[in-house]
Amino acid sequence: MPSSVTAGTGADALAHCVEGYVGMASAYHPYYEALALYGVKLIGRSLRAAYNNGEDVDARTDMAMVAVFGGIAFTKGLGLGHAIGHVLGAYYHIPHGKACAIGLLCFVRANNKVCQKQFLDLAWALDGSDDLEATLVRLYKDLNIPVRFRDIGIPEKDLKKIAFETSMNAVNLAANPLSV
């Protein structure tokens, strides 16, 4: 598998785990949260390794497990990150993983005040730090994933359109921790 596909699918699985960990579509559910948190830990352990060496079977196995864990965890809902990601994919044809990576950074910024404890847990699981946004930026840079709208060629004049279209994604926004 090309390293760019590994990066994109890994970023999407990470978004599933992070958004699922704090998703509000269902009540507190320790099973989903445990899977999401462990998925983030496996990403911290194995995504860079899988990206750098596609033949690393252990890293690939971890990432396959993360895909399963994230798919289960987002039963609690996704949020603003995927809502933005879907708009970037639909209107700008940005690959889903890259779009969700940028969306996840927006999700973290928007929800930081209401999810501080959970974001500390996630940052610690990912790389032992206490700043989820900075941790994500470091990871994305290592994977050659853009971190800003302008990095994917989106002009500033389009941001209002993106915000409007994102606001129409009621399914994902309903599970966002902060009402958007």
N, C-alpha and C positions, 0 to 999 in steps of 0.2 A: 504494500500500500504506500503511495507517495506520502512524504512527510507532511505536505500541506493538508492532505485528507486526514491524517492522524491528528494534526493540530486542530482542524475544524471540528471533527467529531468529538475530540476531547474537550474542546471549549463548549460544545453543545451539552455534553454529558455533565460538565461542571455547572453550567447554568441550570440544568435540570435539578442537580443536587442542591445548589445554593437556593434557588427559588423554591424548591420543594421543601427545604428545611424550614423556611419561614412562611410558607404559603398558608393562606387563610381559608381555603375552600372547604376544609373540614376541621373539626375540632382537634385539639391536641392529640397527637398520635405518636407515642414513643417508638413504635416499630418503624414508621416511615422516617422519622427524624434520625434514628440510629443508622438506618441504611444511607441516608443522605450524608450524614457526617462521616461515616466510614468511606463512602464513595469519594468524598473530598480528600480524605487522608490518602486513599489509593492514588488519586490524581497527583497529589503532591509527591508521592513516592515514585510514580511510574510514567506520567505523561511525557516529561522531558526525555526519559530513557527511551520510550517507544518512538518519539519523534526523531531522536538522534540515531537510533539503531532499530530499524524496522524488523530486524531478525531477533530482537530480544523477546523471547517467548514469555518470560515471566512478566515483563512490562505489558506486553500485549494481552496476556491473560488478565492482569489487573484491570486494564482498560475495558476489556469485555465485561468484567464484573461491574465496573462503574456504570456502564451503559444500562445494565439490568437494574442496578440499585437506583440510578437516577430515574429510570422509567417507572419504577414503583413509587419512589419518593414524590414525584410530581403529581401523584394522586391528591396531595394536599393543595395542589394548584401551582401555577407558575406566577407570572406577574408582569410588571412593567418591562423587565428585560426581554422577555419573549414577545411582548406586544410591540416593542420597538424593533426587535429582530425580524418579526414578520413584515413590518412596513418596509424595512430596508431591503428585504428579499423581494417583496412584491414590486416595489417601485424602482429600485436601483439594481436589482439582480445580483445583490451581494450574496455569496454563499452563506447558508444558514448558520454554520458555526461561527464564522467571522461576524456576521450580523448580531448574533446572540452574545458574542463576546463584548462588543461595544454596548449592546443593550444591557448586559449584566453590570457594566461599570455605572451606567445611568441608574440602574436598579439599586445598587449599593449606595450611591450618593443620595438618592431620593429617600431611601428607607433607613438611613444610618441612625437617625435619632430614635426611631421606634424599634430598631433591631440591634442595638448596640451589643447586648450580651450574646445574641446568636451570631453576630458578625465576628465577635471576638473568638467564639468557639470555632467558627469556620476558618478564620485566619490561622488560628493555632493548628487546626487539623491540616491545613494546606502546607504550611511551612514553618510553624512554630513562632509566627510573628503575632502582632496585636493590631495590625492595620490591614483589613481585607482589601481595600481598594489598592493600596500600594503593592500588596502581594499579587493581586491579579495583574496589575500593570507589568510587574517583573516577569511573571509567567508568560504573559502574552508577548512581551518583547523577545523572550527566549524562543518562542514558537513562531516568530515573525507574523504575529497577528496584530492588525491595526488597533489602536486604542482610542482614536478620535474620529469624529465624522469626517473631518477634512482629510484624514489619512486614507479614506476610501473614496475621495473625490466629491464629497457632498458639499455644495456651496452653502454658506451661512444663510443665504436667502431662502433655502429650502427647509430650514429648521422649523418654521411655523407650520408648514404643510405636514412635516413628519409628526410634529406634536399633535396636530389635529387628527391625522389618520390613526395615530397610536391611541388617541382618546376614544376612537370608535371600536376598539378591540375589547368589548365588555367582558368577554369570557376570561381573558387573562387578567385584566385589571380588577375584576371582582375578587381575585385571590391575593392581590397585592396587599402587603401589611399596612401601608399607609394609603388612605383613600386618595385616589388621583382623579 
